[in-house]
Amino acid sequence: MEFGLKVILALTVVCLLIYLIYYVLKIVNKKMFGRKGEFLKVIDMLPLSADSMLVLIEVGDKVILLGKTQKSITFLKEFTKDQLLNFEEQEHSFKKIIDSQMNSSFDLKDKVLNLYNLIKDSEGKKDDEKK
């Protein structure tokens, strides 16, 4: 009976130690790394291919659209929170929002498509040169 009581007491002490260590590490982690993620928030991501995607990030009262590939991150467009909230009220999907904004802002969609075609053409020329 005494042995069982000692085992239960030892397990309780070990559990309390684990909890105490967890709590202390949580406090130390906050102090060492500061306030992580307080000003930046990823709202949504839209994969375009295996190695590229569109990322919508909230920074303060602004929302920024970025294009991300394995080699680079490119600024595409800046929105206000009000513009984004108006889109959410209309229950549009992220893809529809991007399509409408890309069509209306500096013909960004055409520029992206032209760049894509230019890259495809240059790859085709490289293949022709190899032959």
Contacts in CASP RR format, 6 or more apart in sequence:
PFRMAT RR
TARGET T0000
AUTHOR 0000-0000-0000
METHOD contacts of the structure
MODEL  1
MEFGLKVILALTVVCLLIYLIYYVLKIVNKKMFGRKGEFLKVIDMLPLSA
DSMLVLIEVGDKVILLGKTQKSITFLKEFTKDQLLNFEEQEHSFKKIIDS
QMNSSFDLKDKVLNLYNLIKDSEGKKDDEKK
39 59 0 8 1.000
39 60 0 8 1.000
40 57 0 8 1.000
40 58 0 8 1.000
40 59 0 8 1.000
41 57 0 8 1.000
41 58 0 8 1.000
42 55 0 8 1.000
42 56 0 8 1.000
42 57 0 8 1.000
42 58 0 8 1.000
43 56 0 8 1.000
43 57 0 8 1.000
43 58 0 8 1.000
43 63 0 8 1.000
43 84 0 8 1.000
44 55 0 8 1.000
44 56 0 8 1.000
44 94 0 8 1.000
45 53 0 8 1.000
45 54 0 8 1.000
45 55 0 8 1.000
45 56 0 8 1.000
46 53 0 8 1.000
46 54 0 8 1.000
46 55 0 8 1.000
46 94 0 8 1.000
46 95 0 8 1.000
46 98 0 8 1.000
47 53 0 8 1.000
48 54 0 8 1.000
51 69 0 8 1.000
51 70 0 8 1.000
52 67 0 8 1.000
52 68 0 8 1.000
52 69 0 8 1.000
52 70 0 8 1.000
53 67 0 8 1.000
53 68 0 8 1.000
54 65 0 8 1.000
54 66 0 8 1.000
54 67 0 8 1.000
54 68 0 8 1.000
54 76 0 8 1.000
54 98 0 8 1.000
55 65 0 8 1.000
55 66 0 8 1.000
55 67 0 8 1.000
55 68 0 8 1.000
56 63 0 8 1.000
56 64 0 8 1.000
56 65 0 8 1.000
56 66 0 8 1.000
56 94 0 8 1.000
57 63 0 8 1.000
57 64 0 8 1.000
57 66 0 8 1.000
58 64 0 8 1.000
58 81 0 8 1.000
61 80 0 8 1.000
61 81 0 8 1.000
62 78 0 8 1.000
62 79 0 8 1.000
62 80 0 8 1.000
62 81 0 8 1.000
63 78 0 8 1.000
63 79 0 8 1.000
63 80 0 8 1.000
63 81 0 8 1.000
63 83 0 8 1.000
63 84 0 8 1.000
64 75 0 8 1.000
64 77 0 8 1.000
64 78 0 8 1.000
64 79 0 8 1.000
65 75 0 8 1.000
65 76 0 8 1.000
65 77 0 8 1.000
65 78 0 8 1.000
65 79 0 8 1.000
65 98 0 8 1.000
65 101 0 8 1.000
66 73 0 8 1.000
66 74 0 8 1.000
66 75 0 8 1.000
66 76 0 8 1.000
67 73 0 8 1.000
67 74 0 8 1.000
67 75 0 8 1.000
67 76 0 8 1.000
68 74 0 8 1.000
76 108 0 8 1.000
77 101 0 8 1.000
77 102 0 8 1.000
77 105 0 8 1.000
77 108 0 8 1.000
79 101 0 8 1.000
84 97 0 8 1.000
87 97 0 8 1.000
92 100 0 8 1.000
99 109 0 8 1.000
101 108 0 8 1.000
102 108 0 8 1.000
102 109 0 8 1.000
102 112 0 8 1.000
103 109 0 8 1.000
END
